[in-house]
Amino acid sequence: MADLHVVAVLPAKPGSESAVKEALTALVAPTRAEEGCLSYDLYESAAAPGTFITTELWRSQADLDAHLQTAHIAQAMSVAADHLAGAPQIHPLVPTGA
């Protein structure tokens, strides 16, 4: 099976950008250390400041599912929850064949 590419979009409420950035930055190292994580990078959108985006590469859907159940995800979401402008949008990507 092919690797799973994922993009996650997390918009911060105005004035909460630092709190969201801090919570998400704390995820990077433990996520990269997870079994099945091939790459995990965190960005802030230049077009929409305060919108944080992860680009991820997982070995499988099962590895992504396990990631979403980790203590560090629960902790980050607990810290960031009141600071997000909307629910995190997680987009597993499917190649178009183009």
QUIGIZI-V683823 format. One record per residue. N is the residue number from 1. RES is the residue in three letters. SS is DSSP state (H for helix, E for strand, - for the rest). OMEGA is omega as a letter, one per 40 degrees, with the letter a starting at -180 (none if undefined). BURIAL is b if it has 16 or more other ideal C-beta (glycine too) atoms within 10 Angstrom, else e. Layout:
# QUIGIZI-V683823
n/res/ss/omega/burial
N/RES/SS/OMEGA/BURIAL
N/RES/SS/OMEGA/BURIAL
This chain:
# QUIGIZI-V683823
n/res/ss/omega/burial
1/MET/-/a/e
2/ALA/-/i/e
3/ASP/-/a/e
4/LEU/E/i/b
5/HIS/E/a/b
6/VAL/E/i/b
7/VAL/E/i/e
8/ALA/E/a/b
9/VAL/E/a/b
10/LEU/E/a/b
11/PRO/E/i/b
12/ALA/E/i/b
13/LYS/-/i/e
14/PRO/-/a/e
15/GLY/-/a/e
16/SER/-/a/b
17/GLU/H/a/b
18/SER/H/a/e
19/ALA/H/i/b
20/VAL/H/i/b
21/LYS/H/a/b
22/GLU/H/a/e
23/ALA/H/a/b
24/LEU/H/i/b
25/THR/H/i/e
26/ALA/H/i/e
27/LEU/H/a/b
28/VAL/H/a/e
29/ALA/H/a/e
30/PRO/H/i/b
31/THR/H/i/b
32/ARG/H/a/e
33/ALA/-/a/e
34/GLU/-/i/b
35/GLU/-/i/e
36/GLY/-/i/b
37/CYS/E/i/b
38/LEU/E/i/e
39/SER/E/a/e
40/TYR/E/a/b
41/ASP/E/a/e
42/LEU/E/i/b
43/TYR/E/i/e
44/GLU/E/a/e
45/SER/-/i/e
46/ALA/-/a/e
47/ALA/-/a/e
48/ALA/-/a/e
49/PRO/-/a/e
50/GLY/-/i/b
51/THR/E/a/b
52/PHE/E/a/b
53/ILE/E/i/b
54/THR/E/i/b
55/THR/E/a/e
56/GLU/E/i/b
57/LEU/E/a/b
58/TRP/E/i/b
59/ARG/-/a/b
60/SER/-/i/e
61/GLN/H/i/e
62/ALA/H/i/e
63/ASP/H/i/b
64/LEU/H/i/b
65/ASP/H/i/e
66/ALA/H/i/e
67/HIS/H/a/b
68/LEU/-/i/e
69/GLN/-/a/e
70/THR/-/i/e
71/ALA/H/a/e
72/HIS/H/i/b
73/ILE/H/i/e
74/ALA/H/i/e
75/GLN/H/a/e
76/ALA/H/a/b
77/MET/H/i/b
78/SER/H/a/e
79/VAL/H/a/e
80/ALA/H/a/b
81/ALA/H/a/e
82/ASP/H/a/e
83/HIS/H/a/b
84/LEU/E/i/b
85/ALA/-/i/e
86/GLY/-/i/e
87/ALA/-/i/e
88/PRO/-/i/b
89/GLN/E/a/e
90/ILE/E/a/e
91/HIS/E/i/e
92/PRO/E/a/e
93/LEU/E/i/e
94/VAL/-/i/e
95/PRO/-/i/e
96/THR/-/a/e
97/GLY/-/a/e
98/ALA/-/none/e
